[in-house]
């Protein structure tokens, strides 16, 4: 096992380089701009909040920044009474 | 015409103070009048690395606040008569530095020296932004390691937006200095290479300082590495870098430690 690890642990530098390039392309784009993530979160929550009650503590936000595509995941837990409204509306 | 050089990095522990002392001494060795200024208020260390820790009377904040004259606060190096140190305050708060005060100290120093080298504290707060504020030239000290490269990129952004030159629409001259470089590990793909760092930061290279025991040996005894052992690998790299700052064209190579048979057989020798 150890013998194989000897070969496998080499060449971590290309990984470092790639991670840096992805990270910095985002950080440079974001420089001097308002925090896009915070703006999106507020606007999306207020849009949802117009129709259903949103508990701030029950909102999960995840991002995954990739080289070509990024994902933004906003998970809003809606209380039972409001989910009835949702079901009725559909 | 005096040049104000800031030695900066964002990240701590990459070698800013070592570099300030080594480059300052190297420029002074070429006969130019050099002042090294410690901006790390509250955590000064340039005095210790320069071996002047027992001679500090006044400091940068005393001068900024008019308590002491610049000439009273400057400490002349015992080895090089064209090298001077302006220490940081150890007891005061970093908020005691004002932009106006720093501006007037730097302005006065420009009339007295060929080089004013500002040793920036780590981080991007007041001390760091004031250290770079009036610079003509910036030296970004970077280790071939992800967090250091990321912080260097951030600092480059600040140099291009928050310095006086940038605000006047002029370009600040920027150079990357790669320190703690291990050519063998880089060639084996275990360490980010020089070309990768330069490509990512898109900033020209001033020099490559190899990882070496000599750097610690020099700071142990309070002497810039370029004075302590001018023939060792990091000293030669710093001396070359200083010549490039002076506009000379010096071929870029990574000086490496020449190990004799004895060293190879018996490992490192005691300092």
Interface residues (C-beta under 8 A of the other chain):
Chain A: X10 X11 X12 X13 X14 X16 X17 X19 X20 X21 X23 X24 X27 X28 X31 X32
Chain B: X145 X146 X149 X150 X153 X154 X157 X161 X186 X188 X189 X190 X191 X192 X193 X196 X200
